[in-house]
Amino acid sequence: MNEEMERGPMSSSQYTQLVQVQVPLDQAAEAFATRDASGRIPIILVPKQLNRVRNEVVAAGGILLVGAWVAGRLLDNPSLFWLALPIAVILIVIGVYRSFIVRIPEGVNGLLARGGRYSKTIGSGTHVIPPWIVVSHMVTRREIPFDVPVVDAPTRDNVRATVDTLVTFTINDPFRFVYSISADDFDQVFQATCQDELRSMVRQVDSEEVMDISQRDMSGFLADLNASVASYGVSVSKITIPFAQPLLEFVRSMEMVKLAIVQKKEQAEQQSLAKQRQADSEALMQQEVIARVQREREELQLQLQQAEMRQQVIELEAKAEAYRLAKMEERLKAYPLAAQYDWESAQLEVARALASNTRAVLQVGDASDISRAFVMGDLMRFPPPETSASPESVKPARSRRPAPKAKDQ
């Protein structure tokens, strides 16, 4: 496939593209519609016989007339001559009359000449022309495609490129074309002119722009070609570039470079994606840390609030205790005997408990405590008689020691 790409543009220019043929005038229409072995259609036709008089028919009529006259003289029968005369005249008229009728095929111009000099150009159709005016050439009016391949044309950055161009032209002035140059010579001249203009155009572009050269403005190229071939009566109507590319090695290297760029871009995208994923992961971890810190902060604030509430409760309890003690102190100051009575009642309860427990061990502070303990024991065994004395009349003894403590043995 690569070899086909390298030699593809040259395959259409291994032979002469513009041909000229020589056929009888009555076969012109068929000749302009028939391709040769190489697929070429002629652009110029030269009649094989310029004299359009049917000499063989005229000669047959003359021979018939002379033969009839000779036979009549030899056979002494003049009627033979008069019998052959109408037939001979008919043959001669037919041979001469056909020479006045000239048929030019459709899409073709005919060049007339008289005495070897150009007379005029006639178009397609049937024309009545005297036999002394001959049709020297027939030139096609159709658009002619012409392939112009250029190989190893240097670009602006000195890279060899192959460009194949299809140039379409028409012959506007058949007289100037026919009498200025032949078809095969014009093939070489036009090929060289187009290649020179094409090389100049390729020289103005870089190697990377060669494949897009068909998108360039061809008006300058077209004007230069028309100026070069105007003297031949030819007008270039269209220029098409179906194939253009640098050398295969350069194309491969460019493909490798582009592939490397694409791979580098993909790698950069993958790295960017990995960085984005890492950034997302770090952002997620950061959010988790922030959420955990926020939760811990909220828990700490809740603990602080609970501590503050406990402190407030303790302060309230302390205030309540202080208030209670203050009230108790006020009550003690207001009712000192009642407090003494309460104290002695408590001691009496302790003594009763000790008395009921024979295994209890009593810890006392000094001797007065011992005596007081025996007294309290006697009182518990023998309760005193009821008296009418009020509690206020009894003054309890003051004690500097606390109530005795009982311990089980």
C-alpha positions in Angstrom: 0.0 0.0 0.0 2.9 2.4 0.8 4.4 1.6 -2.6 1.1 2.5 -4.3 1.0 5.8 -2.4 4.5 6.6 -3.6 4.0 5.9 -7.2 0.2 6.6 -7.4 0.4 10.2 -8.6 2.8 9.3 -11.5 0.7 6.4 -12.8 -1.4 8.8 -14.9 1.4 10.6 -16.5 3.5 7.8 -18.0 2.2 8.6 -21.4 1.1 11.6 -23.5 -2.4 12.7 -22.4 -3.3 14.9 -25.4 -3.5 13.0 -28.8 -4.2 13.9 -32.4 -5.6 11.3 -34.8 -6.1 11.1 -38.6 -9.3 9.4 -39.8 -11.6 9.9 -42.8 -13.9 12.9 -42.4 -17.1 10.8 -42.3 -15.7 8.9 -39.3 -15.0 12.1 -37.2 -17.9 11.7 -34.9 -17.0 8.1 -34.0 -13.3 9.1 -33.6 -14.1 11.8 -31.1 -16.2 9.4 -29.0 -13.8 6.4 -29.0 -10.9 6.0 -26.5 -7.7 4.4 -27.5 -5.9 1.5 -25.7 -4.6 4.0 -23.0 -8.1 5.5 -22.4 -7.4 8.8 -24.2 -9.9 10.7 -26.4 -8.4 12.8 -29.2 -8.7 16.5 -29.1 -7.7 17.2 -32.7 -8.7 15.3 -35.8 -7.0 15.6 -39.2 -9.0 14.2 -42.2 -7.0 11.6 -44.1 -8.3 13.0 -47.4 -8.8 16.7 -47.8 -10.5 16.4 -51.2 -14.1 15.5 -50.4 -15.1 14.6 -54.0 -15.8 10.9 -54.3 -13.2 10.2 -57.0 -14.0 6.6 -57.2 -17.7 7.3 -58.0 -16.8 10.0 -60.5 -14.2 7.7 -62.1 -16.7 5.0 -62.3 -19.1 7.3 -64.1 -16.4 8.4 -66.5 -15.2 4.9 -67.2 -18.8 3.8 -67.8 -19.3 6.7 -70.2 -16.0 6.1 -72.1 -16.6 2.3 -72.2 -20.1 2.8 -73.6 -18.8 5.1 -76.3 -15.9 2.7 -77.3 -18.3 -0.2 -77.3 -20.8 1.7 -79.5 -18.1 2.5 -82.0 -16.7 -1.0 -82.0 -20.1 -2.6 -82.3 -21.4 0.1 -84.5 -24.2 0.6 -82.0 -24.4 4.3 -80.8 -27.4 3.4 -78.6 -25.0 1.9 -76.0 -23.5 5.3 -75.4 -26.8 7.0 -74.9 -27.9 4.2 -72.6 -24.8 4.5 -70.4 -24.8 8.3 -70.4 -27.6 8.8 -67.7 -26.0 6.3 -65.4 -22.6 7.9 -65.8 -24.0 11.4 -65.2 -25.8 10.1 -62.1 -22.6 8.6 -60.7 -20.6 11.8 -61.4 -23.3 14.0 -59.8 -23.4 11.8 -56.8 -19.6 11.9 -56.4 -19.5 15.7 -56.8 -22.6 16.5 -54.8 -21.4 14.7 -51.7 -18.3 16.9 -51.7 -20.5 20.0 -51.0 -21.9 18.5 -47.8 -19.7 18.8 -44.7 -20.9 17.5 -41.3 -19.1 18.7 -38.2 -19.8 16.5 -35.1 -21.4 18.0 -32.0 -18.9 19.6 -29.6 -16.3 20.1 -32.4 -15.1 23.0 -34.4 -13.9 22.7 -38.0 -11.1 24.7 -39.6 -11.5 25.5 -43.3 -8.7 26.1 -45.7 -8.6 27.3 -49.3 -5.5 26.9 -51.4 -3.5 25.8 -48.3 -4.4 28.9 -46.3 -6.8 29.2 -43.3 -10.2 30.5 -44.3 -12.5 30.3 -41.2 -13.8 28.2 -38.3 -17.2 26.6 -38.4 -19.2 25.0 -35.6 -21.1 21.8 -35.3 -23.8 20.8 -37.8 -24.2 20.2 -41.5 -22.7 22.8 -43.9 -22.7 23.3 -47.7 -19.1 24.0 -48.7 -17.6 24.0 -52.1 -15.2 21.1 -52.6 -12.3 23.5 -53.3 -12.6 24.6 -49.6 -11.3 21.8 -47.5 -11.7 20.9 -43.8 -8.1 21.0 -42.6 -8.7 20.2 -38.8 -11.4 19.4 -36.3 -10.8 20.6 -32.8 -12.9 19.6 -29.7 -14.7 22.2 -27.7 -15.2 20.1 -24.6 -13.4 20.6 -21.3 -10.2 18.6 -21.3 -8.9 17.2 -17.9 -5.1 17.2 -17.7 -3.2 15.4 -14.9 -0.1 17.2 -13.6 1.9 15.2 -11.0 4.8 16.8 -9.1 7.2 14.6 -7.2 9.8 15.7 -4.7 8.7 19.4 -4.7 10.5 21.2 -1.8 8.4 23.0 0.7 9.4 26.2 2.6 11.1 24.1 5.3 12.9 22.0 2.6 10.7 18.9 3.0 10.1 16.9 -0.2 6.4 16.6 -1.1 4.3 14.9 -3.8 1.4 16.7 -5.3 -1.0 15.6 -8.0 -3.1 18.3 -9.7 -6.0 18.0 -12.2 -6.2 21.0 -14.5 -9.2 21.4 -16.7 -8.9 23.6 -19.9 -10.7 24.3 -23.1 -9.5 25.3 -26.5 -11.1 28.7 -27.2 -9.2 29.6 -30.4 -8.8 26.4 -32.5 -6.8 28.3 -35.2 -4.2 29.5 -32.8 -3.9 26.2 -31.1 -3.7 24.1 -34.3 -1.3 26.4 -36.2 0.9 27.2 -33.2 1.6 23.8 -31.7 0.7 20.2 -32.1 -1.2 18.2 -29.5 1.7 16.1 -28.2 4.0 19.2 -28.0 1.3 21.1 -26.1 1.1 18.2 -23.7 4.8 18.6 -22.8 4.6 22.4 -22.7 1.5 22.5 -20.6 2.9 19.7 -18.3 6.1 21.7 -17.7 4.2 25.0 -17.2 1.8 23.5 -14.6 4.6 21.7 -12.8 6.6 24.9 -12.6 3.7 26.9 -11.2 2.8 24.0 -8.8 6.4 23.8 -7.5 6.3 27.6 -6.8 3.1 27.2 -4.9 4.4 24.3 -2.8 7.6 26.3 -2.1 5.4 28.9 -0.3 3.9 26.4 2.3 5.4 24.5 5.2 5.5 20.7 5.2 2.6 20.6 7.8 0.5 22.6 5.4 1.0 20.4 2.3 -2.0 18.1 3.0 -4.2 21.2 3.3 -2.9 22.8 0.1 -6.1 22.0 -1.7 -7.9 24.4 0.6 -5.7 27.3 -0.6 -6.9 30.0 -2.9 -6.1 28.9 -6.5 -7.0 32.2 -8.2 -3.3 33.2 -8.5 -2.3 29.8 -9.8 -5.2 29.9 -12.3 -4.3 33.4 -13.5 -0.6 32.5 -14.0 -1.5 29.4 -16.0 -3.9 31.4 -18.2 -1.3 34.0 -18.9 1.2 31.2 -19.8 -1.0 29.3 -22.3 -3.1 32.3 -23.7 -0.8 32.4 -26.7 -2.0 28.9 -27.7 -5.7 29.8 -27.6 -6.2 27.8 -24.4 -8.1 28.8 -21.3 -7.8 27.1 -18.0 -11.1 26.9 -16.2 -10.5 24.8 -13.0 -7.7 23.5 -10.9 -8.2 20.6 -8.5 -5.6 19.0 -6.1 -6.8 15.5 -5.3 -3.5 14.3 -3.7 -0.9 16.1 -1.7 1.4 14.8 1.0 5.1 14.9 2.0 7.4 11.9 1.6 6.3 8.8 3.3 9.2 8.8 5.7 8.3 12.3 6.8 4.6 11.4 7.2 5.6 8.4 9.4 7.8 10.7 11.5 5.0 13.2 11.8 2.6 10.5 12.8 5.1 9.3 15.4 5.4 12.8 16.7 1.7 13.3 16.8 1.3 9.9 18.5 3.9 10.9 21.1 2.0 14.2 21.7 -1.3 12.3 22.1 0.3 9.9 24.5 1.9 12.7 26.4 -1.4 14.5 26.5 -3.2 11.3 27.7 -0.4 10.8 30.4 -0.9 14.4 31.5 -4.6 13.9 31.7 -4.1 10.7 33.7 -1.7 12.5 36.0 -4.2 15.4 36.3 -6.9 12.9 37.1 -4.7 11.2 39.7 -3.9 14.5 41.3 -7.6 15.4 41.2 -8.4 12.1 42.9 -5.7 12.7 45.5 -6.9 16.2 46.1 -10.5 14.9 46.4 -9.3 12.2 48.9 -7.3 14.8 50.9 -10.3 17.1 50.8 -12.5 14.3 52.1 -10.0 13.4 54.8 -9.8 17.1 55.7 -13.6 17.2 55.9 -13.6 14.1 58.1 -11.0 15.7 60.4 -13.0 18.9 60.5 -16.2 17.0 61.2 -14.4 15.0 64.0 -12.9 18.1 65.5 -16.3 19.7 65.3 -17.9 16.8 67.0 -15.2 16.8 69.7 -15.7 20.5 70.1 -19.4 20.1 70.5 -18.8 17.3 73.0 -16.3 19.5 74.8 -18.8 22.4 74.8 -21.4 20.0 76.1 -19.0 18.9 78.9 -18.2 22.5 79.7 -21.9 23.2 79.8 -22.4 20.2 82.1 -19.5 21.3 84.3 -20.9 24.8 84.4 -24.3 23.4 85.4 -22.7 21.2 88.1 -20.8 24.2 89.3 -24.0 26.1 89.4 -25.7 23.2 91.2 -22.8 23.1 93.7 -23.0 26.8 94.2 -26.7 26.6 94.7 -26.2 23.7 97.1 -23.5 25.6 98.9 -25.8 28.6 99.1 -28.6 26.4 100.3 -26.3 24.8 102.9 -25.0 28.2 104.0 -28.6 29.4 104.2 -29.5 26.3 106.2 -26.6 26.7 108.5 -27.4 30.4 108.9 -30.9 29.6 109.8 -29.8 26.9 112.1 -27.4 29.3 113.8 -30.2 31.8 114.1 -32.4 29.0 115.6 -29.6 28.0 118.0 -29.2 31.5 119.1 -32.9 31.8 119.5 -33.4 28.5 121.3 -30.2 27.4 123.1 -32.0 25.0 125.5 -33.7 23.1 122.6 -30.3 22.5 121.0 -28.9 21.2 124.4 -31.9 18.9 124.7 -31.4 17.6 121.2 -27.7 16.9 122.0 -28.5 15.0 125.2 -31.2 13.1 123.5 -28.7 11.9 120.9 -26.3 10.9 123.7 -29.1 9.0 125.4 -29.9 7.1 122.3 -26.2 6.1 122.0 -26.1 5.0 125.5 -29.2 2.9 125.1 -27.6 1.2 122.1 -24.5 0.5 124.1 -26.4 -0.9 127.0 -28.4 -3.3 124.8 -25.1 -4.6 123.3 -23.1 -6.4 126.0 -20.2 -7.0 123.6 -19.7 -3.4 122.7 -16.5 -1.6 123.4 -16.8 2.0 124.6 -14.1 4.5 123.8 -14.2 7.5 126.2 -12.1 10.5 126.4 -11.6 11.2 130.2 -12.9 10.1 133.6 -16.0 12.3 133.5 -17.0 10.5 130.3 -16.7 7.1 132.2 -18.8 8.3 135.1 -21.3 9.7 132.7 -21.5 6.5 130.9 -22.3 4.6 134.2 -24.9 7.1 135.0 -26.5 6.8 131.7 -26.5 3.0 132.1 -28.3 3.2 135.4 -30.8 5.6 134.0 -31.5 3.1 131.3 -32.0 0.3 133.8 -34.0 2.3 136.2 -35.9 5.0 134.4 -36.6 8.0 136.7 -40.1 8.8 137.8 -42.1 11.2 135.8 -42.0 14.7 137.1 -43.9 17.7 136.2 -40.7 19.7 135.7 -40.5 21.3 132.3 -37.6 20.8 130.1 -36.5 24.4 130.5 -35.9 23.8 134.3 -33.4 21.1 133.6 -30.0 22.3 132.7 -28.0 19.6 131.0 -24.4 19.3 131.7 -22.0 20.7 129.1 -19.7 18.3 127.5 -16.5 19.1 125.8 -16.2 15.6 124.4 -18.2 14.1 121.6 -20.5 11.2 122.1 -18.8 7.9 122.7 -18.5 5.6 119.8 -19.4 1.9 120.0 -17.5 -0.8 118.3 -18.4 -4.4 118.0 -16.0 -7.0 119.3 
